[in-house]
């Protein structure tokens, strides 16, 4: 399969419209299973339901086949979708009872609903994700219990002579924790009853708080996309490593009006993940992954192939020397650029001399923290308070800040001074630099001569209170 076709299939299968359609089709398939069971032998209507169900099964098989083809890690695909595969196996149609397994795709509905709620409103998703999971599991147990007992004993036990009676029996048994309204007569029926009773006791424990908070959190985790499907994130930011400035980095990124909707995956060898440090940020968009970010398997697990940015911090989660921390940063940057050459990468170093390897690897930006801090202090000392100006420009949370935009095509071949005048007059924005690619290398012209000609492909570095609606922002 060509990479272009694979990329298009990947975008199609993970598009919100596709997932919304899939939710409706899964719910429709559940309704059809119930109708097929209750209408068996009803002639034309039964045949129509049967054909419709076969058609939906074919669609689900195509959907899972596409997911398998675009999955980079086939083992991870099988680990995440084995229940879905069982639910649509055509061979199971030969066994009358096993049709209830098609209800298992209700769990996929919960995951898809929560994922798309996250796109609409992360706070809404965080508040109701657990409730969605609970109600779907209750519905799954009720339907599986009702269909199972009806298919097993409907022909010989008057208590389950109709599907309606079986549904009420399953629901009341679930919520009471004991068989209500009928007693099974077969061993298989007793096994179904036992499953429903155990399901009811478990759900009762969740509702009443008898089970520990860990179990409730695990239910929430099952129904949230963030812990199950990191490899399905798109255009996210991968942060490799963690130190005491990590929470400030996330706060600054989320303060940007464009970047605040980007998911962020923090990967490091955590002993305890630092959720307590993240106050005042949208934690529903932040995912922690415990692992060694210098290895290919870990980077693939956090979806590095589909990430838009990679930020490498000088990792302090484990006791290491400064040289070892820089060595891990360089190794991770080399691996990331090899796996995903198109990604934007920014690396934090402790020693400037380690910059050579990063430049060769294609890392776009390197920040040497101690060096930058020393320059800021020296600038403040020379200019008696200029640090206040720098502090404002280096944050998006207060006042003015730096932005980089693509030079509008209509401004090509005008002078730097003319562009600066237009920006100030029309957008109250200050032009300070031109960024230009020269023979494959990035060249930044800060405060160039006023007659410097702007060329096609240039980027303009500006100071503004907000991003002006001109050109295309560099993201």
N, C-alpha and C positions, 0 to 999 in steps of 0.2 A: 504494500500500500504506500502511495506517495505521501511525503510529509505534508504537502498542501491539503490533500484530501483528508488526511488524519487530523490536521488542525481544524478544518471546517467541521468535521464530525464532532470533534471535541467541543467546539464552541456551540454547536447545535444541541448536543445532549445535555449541556450544563446551562443552557439559556433559561431564564426565568419562565418564558412562555412555554417551553418544552416541559419544565418541571410542573407547572400549573396544570397543563394538559394531562400529564401522567397522574397527578393526584386525582383528577376527575375520572380517568379511565380505571384506576385501581378501585375507587369507590363504586363505580359502575359494575366492575367485575364481581365485587362482593355481593351487590344486589342480585346479579344474574345467578350466582351460585345458590343463593337463598331461593330464588324463583325456580331454578332448575330442580332443586330438591323437593319443593312443595308441589310442582306441576308435573312431576314425572308420570308419563303415560297419558298426558293431556292432549295428545295429537299435535295439531299444527302449531299451537302456541309453544308447546314444549320444544318442538323442532326449531322454532325461530330463536328461542332462548339459547338452545344448544349451539346453533350456528353462530350466534352473536358472541357467545363465550369462547368458541374456538377462534373467532376472528381476533378478539382481545388477547387471547393467549399468544397468537402469532405476533401481534404488535409488541407484547412484552418480551417475547423471545428476541425480536429484532432490537429492541431497546437494550437488553442485556448484552447482546452480541456487540453492539456499537460500544457500550461501556467497556467490554473486554478488549476490543481492538484498540481503543484509545488509551487504555490503562497502561502506564509505564511499568508498574509493578503488578504482575499477574497474580502473585501470591496474595497481595493486599486486596486485590479485587475479589478473589475467591473468599478471603476472610470476611469481607464486608457484605458480600452479596450471596452467600451460600443459601440463606433462607429464601431469597427471591428466586434463585435457580430451582430449588425444590418446589416452590409454589407454582412454577409454570412448566414443569416437566410434562410433556404430552403423554408419556407412558402411564402416568398415574391415573389417567382417565379410565384405564381398564379396571381399576378398583373403585367400587362405588363409594366406600367410606373415605378414601384418601382425597376426595375432592375438597374436603374441608381444609386441607393444607393451603388452599389458595387464599385463605383468610390471612395467612402470614404476611402478606404484602401490606396489611394495615400498618405494620411497624414502619415500613418505608414511607407511608403517608405522613406519619408523625415527624420523621426526619426532614422530609421535603417541606412540610408546612413550617416548621421552625426555622429552616434555612431561609425561606422566602420572607418570613416575618422579620428576620434579622436584616434583610435588605430594605424593608419598609421602615421598621423602627426597632432598633436594637434594644431599647428599654422595654418595649412591648413584648418582644421575644423573650427577654430575660425574666419577665414577670409571669408569663403564662406557659412557658415551655414545659414545665413539670406537669401542669394541669392537663395539657394536651396529651402528654404521655400516659398519664393515669387513665384518662377517659378512653383512649384508644386501646389500652390493655384490657380495661373492663369490657369494652365492646368485643375485643378479640376473644376473650375467655367465654363470654356469653354466647357468641355465635358458634364458636367451635364446639362448646358443650351441647348447645341445642341441636345443631346439625348432626353431631356424633350420636347422641342418644336417640334422635329420631330415626336415623338410618339403621341403627343397630336393633332398636326395639319397637319401632313404630308399627310393625306388622304383627306383633305378638303381645304388646303391652298396651292396654287401653289408656293408661296414663299419658302415653306419648303417641296417641293415635293421629294427632295433627302437629304440624310444625309450630303452630301458634302455641299449643299447650307446652311443647318442648322449650320454646323460647322463654315462656314465663317460668317454667321449672328451672331452667338454667340461671335466669336472673335472680330468682328468689333464693336458690341454693348458693349462689355466689355471695349475696349480701348477708345471708344468715349463717353461713358456715356449716350447714347441714342440709340433707335432701328435704325439700319442701314440695308437696304436691304429687309425689309419685316415687316408687321404689324400683330400681332396675332389677331385671330378672336374670341377666346374663353377666358372665365375668367381665366381658368387654364393656358392658354398660356400667358396671360397678367401678371399673377403672376410669371411665369418663367422669363419673360422679366424684371420685376421689380427686381427680385433677381440678374440677370446678370448685370443690370444697377447699382444697389447698390454695387455689387462686384467690378465693374469697377471704380466707384467713390472712393471706399475705397483704391483700389490698386493705383489709381492715387495720392491719398493723401500720401500714403506711399512713392511713387517714388519722388514726388516733395517736400516733407518735410512740407506740410501744417499741417499734423498731428504732434503732439509733439514727441520728441525723446523717450518719455516713450512708445508710441504705437509701434514704431519701435523695441524698446528693448523687448517689449512683444512678438512680432512676432518671434524674435530670440529665446526667451525663450521657445516658443511653440515647435520650431523645434529642440531644443537641448535636448539630453538625460539627461543632468546633473540636470535639475530642474524637469523633469517629472518622472524619473525612478531611483531614488536613490536606491530603493530596488533591482535593477538589477545589481548593481555594484558587482564585484567579486575581492577578494584579495586586497581590499582597506585598507587604514589606517583611523581609526576614532580618531579624536582629540576632546576630551571632555573638554570644558572650554577654556578660552582665557585670556591672560594677556600680559604685554608689551614685554615679550620674545617670544610670539607666532610666530611672523614673522621670528625670527631668527631660530626657530625650523624648520619651513617649508623650509627656505632657505638651511639649513643643510641637511635635508632629500632629497631635490631635487638635491643637489650637488653630492649625491651618484649615481654612474653610474647604479646601479641596482634598487634603490628605486625611481629614478626620473620618472619612467613610472607608478608608483602606484598612482591611484587616492586617494585624501585625502578629507575626509568629516569633516569639523569643525562644531561642534554643541555646541551652548551656547545660553544663553538668551540675545542675542544682542539687543541693541536699534538701532544701525546702524552697518551693517557688515563691517569689517575692510579691504576692498579691497585696500584702499589708502595706507595702511601700507605695502602691498606686492609689493615691487618694485624689479625688476630683477628676478622674479620667473615666472614659467609657470602657469598662473592663470586658464588656461583651464582645468587643472587637479585638481583644488581646488573647492570644493563645500561647501557652507555655509547653515546650517540648523538652524533656530531659534526655540529653544525649551529647555525644562528642561531635561538634559541628565541623570538625576537620575531616570527617569520614563521608564517603559518597552516599552510603545507605541512609544516614541521618539527614543529609541535605535533600535527598530524594523524598524522604518521608514528610518533610515540611514544605514540599511543592516548589523546590527551587527552580524547576523548569518553567513554572508559570508566574514566578514572582516578578514584580516590576523593579524592586530595589533590594539591595542587600547592604546592611550596615554592620560592620565588624567592630565591636568594642574590645578594648583591652580587658580581657576576662579576668575577674578576680574571685570567681566562685570556688576555685581551688588554690591552695598556697603554691605559687610558682614565682620564679625570678622574673624580672622585667624582660630579660632576653628570651626566656621561654614563652612569655605572653606574646611578645612580638613575633616569635617564630610560629606560634599557632595562628596568629592573625594572617601572616604571610601564606602559610599552608592552606588555610581556609579560603583566602582570596584566590589563590592559584586554582584550587579545586572548583570554586564557584564560577570563575571566568571560563574554565574548561567546559563545565557542564552547560552553562548558559552565557554565551559570549555577548548577547544583546542586553544583559541586565546592567543597570547602573549600580556601581559599587562604591561605597565610601568606607574607608578604614581608619581606625584610630590607632596610632603608634605611640610608643613611649620613647623611641630613639629614632631620630631622623635618618641615620645611616641604613636602616632597614627599608627605606623607601624605594631603593633601586629595584628590588625584586617585584614590588607592587606595580611600579610603572611598566615594567616589562610585561607583567601579566595582563595589563589593560585596565587596572583599577583607575577610575576616573578622578577620585579625590582622596587625598590623604591628609589627616589632621594629626599633628604632633601636639598633644595637649599641653605639656609643660612648656614647650617652645611658644605656643600661641598665648598662653597665660603670661609668660614673661614679656612678650611683645605688647600685650595690652597694658601691663603695669608700666612698662617703659614709656609707652605712648601717653598714658595718663600723667606720668611724672613730667614729661617734656612739655605737655600742653595744659597742665594744671586743671584737670577735671574733664578731659575729653572722654574719659571712660563712660560718662553718662550718655554721650552720643552713641558710642559703640554698643552700650548695653541695650539701648532702644532699638538700634538697627538689627541686632542679632537675635531678636525675639519677635514672634508674630503676635504676642499677647498684648503688647502695648505699642501705641503710636505707629511710627513708620518702620518699614523693613525693606529688605532687598527682594527684588523679583527679577526673573530673567524671562524675556519674551522673544519670540521669533520676529525678526525684522519683517514688517509688512511689505508685500511685494511692490506696492505703490511708492514705497520710500527708497527703493533700490537706486543707488547712484547719487543720492543727495548727500550733503556734507553732515558731519557730526553736529556742527553748530545748528544747522537748520532743523535736524531731528530733535535736538535738545529744546529748541524754541517751540516746536510743535507740541512736544510732550508737556512742556510747562504750561503753555497757553491753553491747550485743549483738555489736558488731564491732570493738571497741577502735579506733575511728576518730574523728578530730576534724573536726567541721564548721566551716568558716571563712567560707563565702560562699554567696550565692544568685545564680544567673544567671537573668535574666528577660527575656523579649521584651516590650517596651513600645512599642506603635504601630509595630511593624516594626523597632525599634532594640533592640540588645542592651544591657541594663543589668545591671551587676554590683554587688551589695550585699555589701560585705565587712564582716564582724563587725556585722551589723545588730542592732537592738534585740531583746532576748530574746523579746518578744511579737509580733515580725514574723510575720504569717501566711503560710504556704506555699501557693502556688496551683498549680492544674493546669498542667502544661507547664513548671514551674520545673526548673532543673538545680541540683544540689548540688555544690559544690566542697569536697572533703575532703582530709585528710592521712591516709595509711595506708601500712602496709608492703607491702600487696598489695591488689588490687582486691576489695572485699567483695562477696559474692554477694547483692546487693540491688539492685533496680531494673535499669536497662539502662545499661551503660557508653556514653558518648558517643564514637563512633568515626567 
